[in-house]
Structures are given as C-alpha cells and as structure tokens.
Amino acid sequence: MLGWAVVAALEIGLFALIAAWLIGRVYSDRALWSQYLGWIPTEAVVGVGSVLAAGVFVIGRGRRRLVPGFAVVILLGWLLIGEWRVYRWVMPSPPRGDIRVVFMNISPKGGKGDLGPVFESDADIVVLSNVHPQRITFEKIYGFPPEQLLERTVGIVPGESPPGEIHMLRYGGFHVYSRHTIRKRASAHIGNQETWLDGDVLGGGGVLMLEIDAPGGPLVLWVVDMPRTLGASRRLLFEQMGARIDKISKLLTIGDMGRWKLEDADENDLLFTPDLVVGDFNTPARAWSLTRLEPGLRNVRSDAGAGPGGTFPAEFPLFEIDLARLGTDIEATRVGRIRCDGCRHLGIALELERGSSD
C-alpha cells in the first residue's frame, strides 16, 4: 500500500511539472501568473523528471511504470532536437558571415573581471551593457581604463577616424563599438514598474536604436536592457516600451564634421525597422511578450547555433535571457556563447549575412 502511494505521488509530481512547463511554453506570459511558468527550463524538467520516472520504475509494477519514462524520453527528444538542435553539430560549417556582432552584459560578480574573450572575437560590432560608469572602478575590475575599449574591441585608435565617422557610442550603461560608421541614433525609456512583491528590485528599461553603415547596406541595430522587476507584468513592460518607441519624434544624425544633429523623425525611417535586436531582456527567449516590443522578429537560434542557449547565471546558465532577435532581411550563419571570467552573464557572438529568412 505504501509503495502504491509513493508511485502515485511520483507520477503526480512528474505530470504536474510537465503540465506547468507546457502552460509556460504555450500560454507563456500573456497573464501575470503564467509568466512565471515560462521560466521553467526544459533542462530542469528533463533532469527532475528523470529522477521521478526512475523512482516509479523501481517501485512500481507492470507496464504502467514505463509511462513516466516514455514521457521523459519524449521531453529529452524535444530538448535535443527542438531546442538544442544538436543535428547542426554534424552539418558543414558555414563560411564567415558579412558582419560579426558580439553582445556582452559585463555586470561583474564582484572582484576582478576578464573581457579577453570579447576582444579575441574579432567582431565588427561589439555591444557592452552594464558598463560601470566610474573610470577608476572600471579599471580596478577589468585591469585597464575604459578609454582603451574602442581599440581593444574593434581595433580603432581614438582620434584616427576622419571627421564625419563615428565608431563609438556610450549611452547610459550601453557602450557600442563599431568598425563601420554609426550614422543615426534614437532611444526610448520606461520607468519603474508596478509590482506585487514587497522589496522587489525596481528599475527602468531602455532601447538604444542605431543605424550603422555595414557591408551590403545600413544595419539597424537595437540594444535592449529591460528591468528585472520580478513582480511586474512582462507583457505590459514590453507593450509600454513599444509604445514609447512609436512616440519617438526626434533622432540624431551624424554630420560631416562628426557632430550629432537633432532632426525630426519620420515614421518610415529605417531606424524603426530593426535588422538585429540584442540585449539583456530579463525575459525567457520563448516568451510571447517579446513580440509586443517589435512584431515580426525571430530568435537568432532559429537560424543557427546548437547546444544549450542559456546565458544566466554564468556558473550554471539555465536561463536564456540575453537574446538576439532578427528581422526578415538578415540571416544568422553562426551563433555561439562567450564566457568572460568575473561576469554574471554569458555573452552572445553571432555572424550575419544579408538575405531573406523565407
């Protein structure tokens, strides 16, 4: 009798976990309560489910004890094929793309940090977020002053570019370094969010929008940093940010002498149609709310990349919250993760080429 009760408890626990995971995947964060189910990693469901299914197999009797095992095997297949896409490991390696981009949230764990893997990536565009604003503290963490970032990231010495060419942009916690000229920019912001959690982490979010002279034509890059307020609705958060972007009436363009000029924004401007959106979304990669920021984009891993995609926490990255999303006129040929010692997140390295994803 006791054995039957244990088996029943294990089965209920397993299928309740699978049901919660399915709701998080299908219904996602359309509601406040369901957004938390979307955080359940498939890897965790497979791991915990394997333990529960093994318990049922050992204690149970008859063919029924095989059912939980079959369920876990199906989940494992989905993880390997549908999410990790391990079949790409045996596919021929594509040539280098036209543009190589690296995004890295360099928020430190505390103590020293090493950005060497970012510098060694040979990227055309490097986007850093959560860059410490104080020069002395930055140098203490990373071992060099922030003035050297332009040369270390894209190999350009400050001051060597001709007038009218801008290769570096520092805006709040964002630093963007580009081998190609940055021509245009705008930004949008949201403030603190309402939360139902006492003592929740409050903070605003921002989107930096850039037009860059890249091979094959302008590349429109959006850089995102969304708040990690746990008790706030992710759906409302992204809807608010999308509304702020729609209300942008001014933008900045670079003049012939290398100075930014304020101009009226045209709703048909290329700047409002991103080719690439990267950043710390603080939201799972498959969340429905991501479409509320800018519809029609896709996760970069639908094009390329194999294996786990998690980026946080760096020690055991189960959560894919540092994302790259692509527009319809650009494709990713390669995608990988970058690990920098002393940083709380993993970074993303991707190679892009012009073309249609259709």
C-alpha positions as CSV (number, residue, x, y, z in Angstrom):
1,M,0.0,0.0,0.0
2,L,2.8,2.4,0.9
3,G,4.6,1.6,-2.4
4,W,1.4,2.4,-4.4
5,A,1.1,5.8,-2.6
6,V,4.8,6.6,-3.3
7,V,4.3,5.7,-7.0
8,A,1.2,7.8,-7.2
9,A,2.9,10.8,-5.6
10,L,5.9,10.5,-8.0
11,E,3.6,10.3,-11.0
12,I,1.5,13.2,-9.9
13,G,4.7,15.3,-9.3
14,L,6.1,14.4,-12.7
15,F,3.0,15.2,-14.8
16,A,2.2,18.3,-12.8
17,L,5.7,19.5,-13.6
18,I,5.2,18.7,-17.3
19,A,1.8,20.5,-17.3
20,A,3.3,23.6,-15.7
21,W,6.1,23.6,-18.3
22,L,3.6,23.2,-21.2
23,I,1.5,26.1,-19.9
24,G,4.6,28.2,-19.7
25,R,5.5,27.3,-23.3
26,V,2.0,27.6,-24.9
27,Y,0.2,30.3,-22.9
28,S,3.5,32.0,-22.0
29,D,3.3,35.4,-20.3
30,R,0.0,36.5,-21.6
31,A,-1.1,36.7,-18.0
32,L,0.9,37.7,-14.9
33,W,0.5,34.3,-13.2
34,S,1.6,32.3,-16.3
35,Q,4.7,34.3,-16.9
36,Y,6.5,32.5,-14.0
37,L,5.8,29.1,-15.6
38,G,7.6,30.3,-18.7
39,W,10.8,30.4,-16.6
40,I,10.9,26.7,-16.1
41,P,13.9,25.4,-18.2
42,T,13.3,22.3,-20.3
43,E,16.7,21.0,-18.9
44,A,15.3,21.2,-15.4
45,V,12.1,19.3,-16.4
46,V,14.2,16.6,-18.0
47,G,16.5,16.3,-15.0
48,V,13.9,16.3,-12.3
49,G,11.5,14.2,-14.5
50,S,14.3,11.5,-14.9
51,V,14.6,11.2,-11.2
52,L,10.8,10.9,-10.7
53,A,10.5,8.4,-13.6
54,A,13.3,6.3,-12.2
55,G,11.5,6.1,-8.8
56,V,8.3,5.0,-10.5
57,F,10.2,2.3,-12.5
58,V,12.0,0.9,-9.4
59,I,9.0,1.0,-7.1
60,G,6.1,0.4,-9.5
61,R,4.8,-2.7,-11.1
62,G,3.6,-3.7,-14.5
63,R,3.7,-1.8,-17.8
64,R,2.3,1.3,-16.1
65,R,5.7,2.0,-14.6
66,L,7.1,2.6,-18.1
67,V,4.8,5.5,-18.9
68,P,6.7,8.2,-17.0
69,G,9.9,7.0,-18.6
70,F,8.4,7.4,-22.1
71,A,7.2,10.9,-21.2
72,V,10.7,11.9,-20.1
73,V,12.2,10.4,-23.3
74,I,9.9,12.5,-25.4
75,L,10.9,15.6,-23.5
76,L,14.5,14.7,-23.9
77,G,14.0,14.4,-27.6
78,W,12.4,17.8,-27.8
79,L,15.2,19.3,-25.8
80,L,17.9,17.9,-28.1
81,I,16.1,18.4,-31.4
82,G,13.7,21.3,-30.9
83,E,15.8,23.5,-28.5
84,W,19.4,22.5,-28.7
85,R,19.2,21.5,-32.4
86,V,22.1,19.0,-32.0
87,Y,21.7,17.9,-35.6
88,R,23.6,21.1,-36.6
89,W,26.7,19.7,-35.0
90,V,27.1,17.3,-37.9
91,M,26.2,19.8,-40.6
92,P,29.0,21.5,-42.6
93,S,30.3,24.7,-41.0
94,P,29.1,27.8,-43.0
95,P,31.6,30.4,-44.1
96,R,32.1,33.6,-42.0
97,G,29.2,36.0,-42.3
98,D,29.4,39.5,-43.6
99,I,29.0,41.0,-40.1
100,R,30.2,39.6,-36.8
101,V,28.5,41.0,-33.7
102,V,29.1,40.4,-30.0
103,F,26.8,41.3,-27.2
104,M,28.0,41.0,-23.6
105,N,26.4,42.1,-20.3
106,I,29.6,42.7,-18.3
107,S,27.8,43.1,-15.0
108,P,30.5,41.8,-12.5
109,K,30.1,39.2,-9.9
110,G,32.4,41.1,-7.6
111,G,36.1,41.2,-7.8
112,K,38.1,41.0,-11.0
113,G,36.7,40.6,-14.5
114,D,38.3,39.5,-17.8
115,L,36.9,40.7,-21.1
116,G,39.6,38.9,-23.1
117,P,37.1,36.6,-24.9
118,V,35.2,39.6,-26.2
119,F,38.4,41.2,-27.6
120,E,39.5,37.9,-29.2
121,S,36.2,37.5,-31.0
122,D,37.3,39.7,-33.9
123,A,33.9,41.3,-34.0
124,D,32.8,44.1,-36.3
125,I,30.4,45.4,-33.8
126,V,30.7,45.0,-30.0
127,V,27.9,45.9,-27.7
128,L,28.5,46.0,-24.0
129,S,25.9,46.7,-21.3
130,N,26.0,47.4,-17.6
131,V,29.4,49.2,-18.1
132,H,30.4,50.7,-14.8
133,P,30.2,54.5,-15.1
134,Q,33.2,55.3,-12.9
135,R,36.5,55.2,-14.6
136,I,38.5,54.2,-11.5
137,T,36.2,51.4,-10.6
138,F,36.1,50.1,-14.2
139,E,39.9,49.9,-14.3
140,K,40.0,48.2,-10.9
141,I,37.6,45.5,-12.1
142,Y,39.0,44.9,-15.6
143,G,42.6,46.0,-15.4
144,F,42.6,48.8,-18.0
145,P,40.8,52.2,-18.4
146,P,37.6,52.4,-20.4
147,E,39.3,54.7,-22.9
148,Q,41.0,51.6,-24.4
149,L,37.8,49.8,-25.2
150,L,37.5,51.1,-28.8
151,E,40.9,49.8,-29.7
152,R,40.6,46.6,-27.8
153,T,37.2,45.7,-29.2
154,V,37.3,46.7,-32.9
155,G,40.9,47.8,-33.4
156,I,40.4,51.5,-33.9
157,V,42.6,54.0,-32.1
158,P,40.6,57.0,-30.8
159,G,41.1,60.1,-33.0
160,E,42.4,58.3,-36.1
161,S,39.0,58.3,-37.9
162,P,38.2,61.2,-40.3
163,P,35.6,63.8,-39.4
164,G,32.1,62.5,-40.0
165,E,32.9,59.0,-38.9
166,I,31.7,57.8,-35.5
167,H,32.8,54.4,-34.4
168,M,31.9,54.6,-30.7
169,L,28.8,55.4,-28.7
170,R,28.4,55.5,-25.0
171,Y,24.9,56.0,-23.7
172,G,24.0,55.3,-20.1
173,G,25.1,51.7,-19.4
174,F,25.4,50.9,-23.1
175,H,28.7,51.0,-25.0
176,V,28.7,50.3,-28.7
177,Y,31.9,49.9,-30.7
178,S,31.8,49.5,-34.5
179,R,34.3,49.2,-37.3
180,H,31.6,50.7,-39.5
181,T,30.3,54.2,-39.1
182,I,27.4,54.9,-36.8
183,R,25.1,57.3,-38.7
184,K,22.0,57.7,-36.8
185,R,20.6,57.0,-33.3
186,A,17.5,57.4,-31.1
187,S,16.4,56.0,-27.8
188,A,13.3,55.2,-25.7
189,H,12.9,54.5,-22.0
190,I,10.4,53.3,-19.4
191,G,10.4,54.0,-15.7
192,N,9.8,51.8,-12.6
193,Q,7.1,49.2,-13.0
194,E,4.3,48.3,-10.6
195,T,5.0,45.1,-8.7
196,W,3.1,42.9,-6.3
197,L,6.3,41.8,-4.5
198,D,7.4,43.6,-1.4
199,G,11.0,44.6,-1.6
200,D,11.2,43.9,-5.3
201,V,14.1,45.2,-7.4
202,L,12.8,48.4,-9.1
203,G,14.3,50.0,-12.2
204,G,13.6,51.3,-15.7
205,G,14.4,49.9,-19.1
206,G,15.8,51.3,-22.3
207,V,16.2,50.7,-26.0
208,L,19.1,52.3,-28.0
209,M,18.4,52.4,-31.7
210,L,21.3,52.7,-34.2
211,E,21.8,52.8,-38.0
212,I,25.3,51.6,-38.9
213,D,27.0,51.7,-42.4
214,A,27.6,47.9,-42.8
215,P,28.6,45.8,-45.8
216,G,25.6,45.5,-48.1
217,G,23.8,48.5,-46.8
218,P,22.6,50.1,-43.5
219,L,22.3,47.8,-40.5
220,V,19.6,48.8,-38.0
221,L,20.7,47.7,-34.5
222,W,18.6,48.0,-31.4
223,V,20.2,47.4,-28.0
224,V,17.8,46.5,-25.2
225,D,18.1,46.5,-21.4
226,M,14.8,45.6,-19.7
227,P,14.2,45.7,-15.9
228,R,14.3,42.6,-13.8
229,T,11.4,43.5,-11.6
230,L,10.0,40.1,-10.8
231,G,6.5,41.2,-9.7
232,A,5.9,43.3,-12.8
233,S,3.9,42.1,-15.9
234,R,6.4,41.3,-18.7
235,R,3.6,41.8,-21.2
236,L,2.8,45.3,-20.0
237,L,6.5,46.1,-19.8
238,F,7.2,45.3,-23.5
239,E,4.0,46.9,-24.6
240,Q,5.0,50.1,-22.8
241,M,8.4,50.1,-24.4
242,G,6.9,49.5,-27.8
243,A,4.5,52.5,-27.3
244,R,7.4,54.7,-26.3
245,I,9.3,53.8,-29.5
246,D,6.2,54.6,-31.5
247,K,6.2,58.1,-30.0
248,I,9.8,59.0,-30.8
249,S,9.6,62.3,-32.6
250,K,13.3,63.2,-32.7
251,L,16.5,61.4,-33.7
252,L,20.2,62.3,-34.0
253,T,22.3,62.0,-37.2
254,I,26.0,62.4,-37.6
255,G,27.1,65.5,-39.6
256,D,30.1,65.9,-41.9
257,M,32.2,67.3,-39.0
258,G,31.4,64.4,-36.7
259,R,28.8,66.2,-34.6
260,W,25.4,64.9,-33.8
261,K,22.5,66.9,-35.3
262,L,18.9,66.7,-33.9
263,E,16.3,66.1,-36.6
264,D,12.6,65.3,-36.9
265,A,11.9,61.6,-37.0
266,D,10.0,60.1,-40.0
267,E,7.8,57.1,-39.1
268,N,9.1,55.4,-42.2
269,D,12.7,55.9,-41.3
270,L,14.8,52.7,-41.4
271,L,15.7,53.3,-37.7
272,F,12.3,52.0,-36.8
273,T,12.7,48.7,-38.6
274,P,15.4,46.7,-36.8
275,D,17.6,44.1,-38.5
276,L,19.0,43.0,-35.2
277,V,17.9,43.4,-31.6
278,V,20.3,42.4,-28.9
279,G,20.4,42.8,-25.2
280,D,19.5,41.7,-21.7
281,F,15.8,41.2,-21.9
282,N,15.4,39.6,-18.4
283,T,12.7,37.5,-20.1
284,P,12.9,33.9,-21.4
285,A,13.7,33.6,-25.1
286,R,10.4,32.0,-26.0
287,A,8.2,34.5,-24.1
288,W,5.2,35.8,-26.0
289,S,5.7,39.3,-24.6
290,L,8.8,39.7,-26.8
291,T,6.6,40.1,-29.8
292,R,5.0,43.1,-28.1
293,L,8.2,45.1,-28.4
294,E,8.5,44.7,-32.2
295,P,6.5,42.1,-34.1
296,G,7.9,40.0,-36.9
297,L,11.3,39.2,-35.3
298,R,12.7,35.8,-34.7
299,N,15.2,34.3,-32.2
300,V,18.6,34.1,-33.8
301,R,18.9,30.4,-32.8
302,S,16.1,29.6,-35.2
303,D,18.8,30.2,-37.9
304,A,22.0,28.9,-36.4
305,G,23.6,27.6,-33.2
306,A,23.5,24.3,-31.5
307,G,23.6,23.2,-27.9
308,P,22.4,24.9,-24.7
309,G,21.4,28.6,-25.2
310,G,21.2,29.7,-21.6
311,T,23.2,32.8,-20.6
312,F,22.4,33.3,-16.9
313,P,23.7,32.7,-14.3
314,A,27.2,32.3,-15.8
315,E,28.1,29.4,-13.5
316,F,25.1,27.3,-14.5
317,P,23.3,29.1,-17.3
318,L,19.9,27.6,-17.4
319,F,18.0,30.8,-18.4
320,E,18.2,32.3,-21.9
321,I,17.6,35.9,-21.1
322,D,20.4,37.6,-23.1
323,L,19.0,37.4,-26.6
324,A,19.5,38.3,-30.2
325,R,16.4,38.7,-32.5
326,L,16.5,39.1,-36.2
327,G,14.5,41.0,-38.8
328,T,13.3,39.5,-42.1
329,D,16.1,40.8,-44.3
330,I,19.1,39.3,-42.4
331,E,20.2,35.8,-41.5
332,A,22.5,34.3,-38.9
333,T,25.1,31.9,-40.1
334,R,26.8,31.2,-36.8
335,V,25.8,31.7,-33.2
336,G,27.7,30.9,-30.0
337,R,28.2,32.0,-26.4
338,I,31.1,33.8,-24.8
339,R,32.2,33.3,-21.2
340,C,34.1,36.1,-19.5
341,D,35.6,35.4,-16.1
342,G,34.1,37.5,-13.4
343,C,30.9,38.4,-15.3
344,R,27.4,37.3,-14.2
345,H,26.1,36.6,-17.7
346,L,27.4,34.8,-20.8
347,G,27.6,36.8,-24.0
348,I,26.4,36.1,-27.5
349,A,28.6,36.0,-30.6
350,L,26.8,35.9,-34.0
351,E,27.7,36.2,-37.7
352,L,25.2,37.7,-40.0
353,E,24.6,38.0,-43.8
354,R,22.1,39.7,-45.9
355,G,19.2,37.8,-47.3
356,S,15.7,36.7,-46.6
357,S,14.8,34.1,-44.0
358,D,11.9,32.9,-46.2
